[in-house]
Amino acid sequence: MSRVLYSLTVEHDLSLVGIAILLCTLTAMAVVTTMRRALVARDHRRLKWLLSASILTGLGIWGTHFVCLLAYDAPIPIRYERIMTGLSLAVMIVASICGWWVASQSKLKYSGLIGGGVVGAGMASMHFVGIVSMDAGAAVTFDRMSILAATLIAMLFGAVSARIAISNQRMSANLFAALLLVVGFASMYFTAMAGMTLIPEVPARLVFGAGNAKVMALTVTIVVMSLVGFGLIFALFDFHLGGRRQAENKRIRALADATFEGLIIVRDGQIRDANIRVMEMLGLKQEDLSGRPLREIAVDAQSVNIMAEANDILPRTAGLRCSDG
């Protein structure tokens, strides 16, 4: 524990660490908000929101990690290889896609915990790939227990955070989930850095291209924070529109249920919705009708053909089969 505190207070520029934590907090809020939107969306819209949440997670966490690395006050100059740095970003995005997809699968038991654990494992993997991208003219060694502890910490906090965000839609719960994600990343990062040792090469090798860390950190922060902030604003705006759509749908549903006629909405031959009157007449429930092909409740083949040929101009008559046959 003392080694972790030493790494935080002595080996890192606290001003840059503060910027990184701010970026991580914004990222966590954007990710939780976007995941909430994905859970209430349907069909292709859900996939779009899941992909958005994954990209925001990847960019935001990677940006936070890179700023933290730039805050590291190494005793020797350090530069970062572009290919490996880009690979660390790819690792985080791919892990986020897999993790958030699993977390969104409500049919899987403990899906939130498993998916969040995958995201946490992606954090740890991204960190160590990022360390490999360091070119410092020195050998980098890690304490094995630090690697294990950092990975388990990231997976644990990621799992609990995702579980809370998936299972509870209250604002306080989502803020707590975002806080856990921030704490999980910070704990993982400084635990891993506490177990890292740089052993300078002999003879010493000069490293060219190690630029101003603060300038690079601010540049990365501004770019990533702009992208993450845009994602958060868009998700909140869509939430607002979604709330208005739900209110309008409730009003339309109330009007449909108040009529004496039975109403069924059909698209591509499948029942999308039906009012209470239809359910009463057929003796079926909403879940028995939604997504069911219309022909399955037709009384005979003639009725199937009549409904298939129906249009908006000529009225036609067909029979429907009740639950009792």
C-alpha positions in Angstrom: 0.0 0.0 0.0 2.8 2.4 0.8 4.4 1.7 -2.5 1.2 2.6 -4.3 1.0 5.9 -2.4 4.6 6.6 -3.2 3.9 6.1 -6.9 1.0 8.4 -6.7 2.5 11.3 -4.7 6.2 11.1 -5.7 6.4 9.4 -9.1 3.5 11.3 -10.8 2.7 14.9 -11.6 -0.4 15.4 -9.4 -1.7 18.2 -11.7 -1.8 15.8 -14.7 -3.2 13.0 -12.5 -6.1 15.4 -11.6 -6.7 16.1 -15.3 -6.7 12.3 -15.9 -9.3 11.7 -13.1 -11.5 14.5 -14.5 -11.4 12.8 -17.9 -12.1 9.4 -16.4 -15.1 10.8 -14.5 -16.6 12.4 -17.6 -16.0 9.1 -19.5 -17.7 7.0 -16.8 -20.7 9.3 -16.8 -21.0 9.1 -20.6 -20.6 5.3 -20.6 -23.2 4.7 -17.9 -25.7 7.1 -19.6 -25.1 5.6 -23.0 -25.5 2.0 -21.6 -28.8 3.1 -20.0 -30.0 4.3 -23.4 -28.9 1.0 -25.0 -30.9 -1.1 -22.5 -34.2 0.7 -23.4 -33.6 0.8 -27.2 -34.7 -1.9 -29.6 -33.4 -3.8 -32.6 -30.7 -2.0 -34.5 -30.9 1.1 -32.3 -29.7 -1.0 -29.3 -26.7 -2.2 -31.3 -25.8 1.4 -32.2 -26.0 2.5 -28.6 -23.9 -0.5 -27.5 -21.3 0.3 -30.1 -21.3 4.0 -29.0 -20.9 3.0 -25.3 -18.0 0.7 -26.3 -16.2 3.4 -28.3 -16.7 6.0 -25.6 -15.3 3.5 -23.0 -12.3 2.7 -25.2 -11.4 6.3 -26.1 -12.1 7.7 -22.6 -10.3 5.0 -20.6 -7.4 4.9 -23.1 -7.1 8.7 -23.0 -7.1 8.7 -19.2 -4.4 6.0 -19.1 -2.2 7.8 -21.6 -2.5 11.1 -19.6 -1.5 9.1 -16.5 1.5 7.7 -18.3 2.5 11.2 -19.3 2.2 12.2 -15.7 4.7 9.6 -14.7 7.9 11.3 -13.7 10.5 8.8 -14.9 14.1 9.2 -14.0 15.0 8.9 -17.7 13.4 10.4 -20.9 10.5 8.3 -22.3 8.8 8.3 -25.7 5.9 6.1 -26.8 5.8 4.0 -30.0 2.8 4.8 -32.2 2.0 1.3 -33.2 1.9 -0.2 -29.7 0.1 2.9 -28.4 -2.5 2.5 -31.1 -2.7 -1.3 -30.3 -3.5 -0.4 -26.6 -6.4 1.7 -27.8 -7.7 -1.2 -30.0 -7.4 -3.6 -27.1 -9.6 -1.3 -24.9 -12.2 -0.8 -27.6 -12.5 -4.5 -28.5 -12.7 -5.5 -24.8 -15.4 -2.8 -24.3 -17.5 -4.1 -27.3 -17.4 -7.7 -26.0 -18.0 -6.7 -22.4 -20.9 -4.3 -22.9 -22.5 -6.8 -25.3 -22.4 -9.5 -22.7 -23.7 -7.1 -20.0 -26.7 -6.2 -22.1 -27.9 -9.8 -22.5 -30.6 -10.0 -19.9 -31.2 -13.7 -20.6 -27.8 -14.6 -19.3 -27.4 -15.1 -15.6 -24.9 -12.6 -14.0 -24.5 -11.0 -17.5 -23.7 -7.6 -15.9 -21.0 -9.0 -13.7 -19.4 -11.0 -16.5 -19.6 -8.2 -19.0 -18.1 -5.7 -16.5 -15.4 -8.1 -15.7 -14.5 -8.3 -19.4 -14.3 -4.5 -19.6 -12.1 -4.5 -16.4 -9.8 -7.1 -17.9 -9.6 -4.9 -21.0 -8.4 -2.0 -18.8 -5.6 -4.1 -17.3 -4.6 -5.5 -20.7 -4.6 -2.0 -22.2 -2.3 -0.8 -19.4 0.3 -3.4 -19.9 0.3 -3.0 -23.7 0.7 0.7 -23.1 3.7 0.0 -20.9 5.2 -2.1 -23.7 4.9 0.9 -26.0 7.3 2.9 -23.7 10.8 3.4 -25.2 12.9 4.6 -22.4 16.3 3.1 -23.0 15.6 0.8 -20.1 14.3 -2.7 -19.3 10.9 -2.7 -17.8 10.2 -5.4 -15.1 7.0 -6.1 -13.2 6.3 -7.7 -9.8 4.0 -10.7 -10.6 1.8 -10.0 -7.6 1.2 -6.4 -8.8 0.1 -7.7 -12.2 -2.3 -10.1 -10.7 -3.6 -7.6 -8.1 -4.1 -4.8 -10.7 -6.0 -7.2 -13.1 -8.3 -8.5 -10.3 -9.0 -5.0 -9.1 -10.0 -3.8 -12.5 -12.2 -6.8 -13.1 -13.8 -6.5 -9.7 -14.7 -2.8 -9.9 -15.7 -3.2 -13.6 -18.0 -6.1 -12.7 -19.7 -4.3 -9.8 -20.0 -1.1 -11.7 -21.7 -2.8 -14.7 -24.0 -4.8 -12.5 -25.3 -1.7 -10.8 -25.6 0.3 -14.0 -27.5 -2.6 -15.7 -29.8 -3.6 -12.9 -30.7 -0.2 -11.4 -31.9 2.8 -13.5 -32.0 5.4 -10.7 -29.8 8.4 -11.1 -28.1 7.9 -7.8 -27.2 4.3 -8.7 -25.8 5.3 -12.1 -23.6 8.0 -10.4 -22.4 5.3 -8.0 -21.6 3.0 -10.9 -19.6 5.8 -12.6 -17.7 6.4 -9.4 -16.8 2.7 -9.1 -15.5 2.7 -12.6 -13.2 5.7 -11.9 -12.0 4.2 -8.6 -11.4 0.9 -10.3 -9.3 2.4 -13.0 -7.2 4.5 -10.6 -6.7 1.6 -8.3 -5.6 -0.7 -11.2 -3.3 1.9 -12.6 -1.4 2.8 -9.5 -1.2 -0.8 -8.3 0.4 -1.8 -11.5 2.8 1.2 -11.6 3.8 0.5 -8.0 5.1 -2.9 -9.2 7.0 -1.6 -12.2 10.8 -1.1 -12.2 12.9 0.6 -14.9 16.4 -0.8 -15.2 18.6 1.5 -17.4 20.5 -0.1 -20.2 24.3 -0.3 -20.0 25.7 1.4 -21.9 23.0 4.1 -21.7 21.0 4.8 -24.9 19.7 8.2 -25.8 15.9 8.4 -26.5 14.9 11.0 -29.0 11.4 12.3 -29.4 10.4 12.5 -25.7 8.4 15.7 -25.9 6.8 18.0 -23.3 4.5 15.7 -21.3 2.1 18.4 -20.2 1.6 19.7 -23.7 0.9 16.1 -24.9 -1.4 15.4 -22.0 -3.4 18.5 -22.5 -3.7 17.8 -26.2 -4.9 14.2 -25.6 -7.3 15.4 -22.9 -8.9 18.1 -25.0 -9.4 15.8 -28.0 -10.7 12.8 -26.0 -12.8 15.0 -23.7 -14.4 16.7 -26.7 -15.4 13.3 -28.2 -16.6 11.9 -24.9 -18.5 15.1 -24.0 -20.2 15.1 -27.3 -21.3 11.5 -26.7 -22.6 12.3 -23.2 -24.6 15.3 -24.5 -26.1 13.3 -27.4 -27.1 10.5 -25.0 -28.8 12.9 -22.6 -30.5 14.7 -25.5 -31.8 11.3 -26.8 -33.0 10.5 -23.3 -35.0 13.7 -23.3 -36.6 12.8 -26.7 -37.1 9.2 -25.6 -39.1 10.5 -22.5 -41.3 12.6 -24.8 -41.8 9.6 -27.1 -42.8 7.4 -24.2 -45.3 9.9 -22.9 -46.8 10.2 -26.4 -47.0 6.4 -26.8 -48.8 6.2 -23.4 -51.4 8.7 -24.6 -51.9 6.8 -27.9 -52.2 3.5 -26.0 -54.8 5.0 -23.6 -56.9 6.2 -26.6 -56.5 2.8 -28.3 -57.6 0.9 -25.2 -60.6 3.2 -24.8 -62.2 2.3 -28.1 -64.9 -0.4 -28.6 -63.1 -1.8 -31.6 -60.3 -4.3 -31.5 -57.1 -2.8 -33.0 -54.1 -4.8 -34.2 -50.9 -3.3 -35.6 -49.3 -5.6 -38.2 -45.9 -5.1 -39.9 -44.4 -7.6 -42.4 -47.0 -10.2 -41.4 -46.2 -10.0 -37.7 -48.3 -8.6 -34.9 -46.5 -5.6 -33.4 -49.2 -4.5 -30.9 -52.8 -4.9 -30.0 -55.3 -3.1 -27.7 -57.1 -4.5 -24.7 -60.3 -5.1 -26.7 -58.5 -7.6 -29.0 -57.1 -9.4 -26.0 -60.5 -9.7 -24.4 -62.1 -11.0 -27.6 -59.4 -13.6 -28.3 -58.7 -14.5 -24.7 -55.0 -13.9 -25.2 -52.4 -11.7 -23.4 -50.1 -9.1 -24.9 -47.1 -11.4 -24.7 -49.1 -14.0 -26.6 -49.7 -11.6 -29.5 -46.6 -9.5 -29.9 -44.2 -10.8 -32.5 -46.5 -13.6 -33.5 -47.3 -14.0 -37.2 -50.9 -12.8 -38.0 -51.7 -16.0 -39.9 -51.3 -18.1 -36.7 -54.5 -16.6 -35.3 -56.5 -16.8 -38.5 -59.4 -19.3 -38.3 -58.7 -20.9 -41.6 -56.7 -20.7 -44.9 -59.3 -18.5 -46.5 -58.9 -16.0 -43.7 -55.2 -16.1 -44.1 -55.5 -15.2 -47.8 -58.0 -12.5 -47.2 -55.7 -10.8 -44.6 -52.7 -11.1 -46.9 -54.6 -9.3 -49.7 -56.1 -6.6 -47.5 -55.4 -3.0 -48.3 -56.3 0.5 -47.0 -59.1 1.0 -49.6 -61.5 -2.0 -49.6 -62.9 -3.4 -46.3 -62.6 -7.2 -46.0 -63.8 -9.7 -43.5 -61.8 -12.6 -42.0 -62.1 -14.8 -39.0 -59.7 -15.0 -36.0 -59.2 -17.9 -33.7 -59.7 -17.4 -30.0 -57.6 -19.0 -27.3 -60.1 -21.8 -26.8 -60.0 -22.7 -30.5 
